């Protein structure tokens, strides 16, 4: 069995929104909302924004 956080980790690593949305639809229905919530939490986490800003300043 794959856990919702594992699905979220794989989805977040994808490059495009279309890929992420398609992958979310592949998640079993009973885990989909929780997986979506994990993805949104990770995507909106302040540490992600700081890493993104740090990468842009190095480029």
C-alpha positions as CSV (number, residue, x, y, z in Angstrom):
1,X,0.0,0.0,0.0
2,X,1.2,3.5,-0.8
3,X,0.6,6.2,1.7
4,X,-0.9,9.6,0.9
5,X,2.3,11.4,1.7
6,X,4.2,9.2,-0.6
7,X,1.8,10.0,-3.4
8,X,2.1,13.7,-2.6
9,X,5.9,13.4,-2.7
10,X,5.8,11.9,-6.1
11,X,3.3,14.4,-7.4
12,X,5.1,17.5,-6.1
13,X,8.3,16.4,-7.9
14,X,6.6,16.6,-11.2
15,X,7.4,19.6,-13.5
16,X,4.1,20.7,-14.9
17,X,0.7,21.4,-13.4
18,X,-0.9,19.1,-16.0
19,X,1.3,16.2,-14.9
20,X,0.5,16.8,-11.3
21,X,-3.3,17.0,-11.9
22,X,-3.2,13.8,-14.0
23,X,-1.1,12.0,-11.3
24,X,-3.6,13.1,-8.6
25,X,-6.4,11.5,-10.6
26,X,-4.4,8.2,-10.5
27,X,-4.5,8.2,-6.7
28,X,-7.2,5.9,-5.2
29,X,-10.3,7.8,-4.6
30,X,-10.5,7.2,-0.9
31,X,-7.0,8.8,-0.5
32,X,-7.3,11.6,-3.1
33,X,-8.5,14.4,-0.8
34,X,-5.8,13.7,1.8
35,X,-3.2,13.5,-0.8
36,X,-4.3,16.7,-2.4
37,X,-4.1,18.4,1.0
38,X,-0.6,17.1,1.5
39,X,0.4,18.5,-1.9
40,X,-1.1,21.9,-1.2
41,X,0.5,22.1,2.3
42,X,3.9,21.2,0.8
43,X,3.5,23.6,-2.1
44,X,2.5,26.5,0.1
45,X,5.0,25.8,2.9
46,X,7.2,28.9,3.7
47,X,10.4,26.8,3.4
48,X,9.6,26.1,-0.3
49,X,9.3,29.8,-1.0
50,X,12.6,30.5,0.7
51,X,14.4,27.8,-1.3
52,X,12.9,29.1,-4.5
53,X,14.1,32.7,-3.8
54,X,17.5,31.4,-2.9
55,X,17.8,29.5,-6.2
56,X,16.7,32.6,-8.1
57,X,19.3,34.8,-6.4
58,X,22.1,32.3,-7.4
59,X,21.1,32.3,-11.1
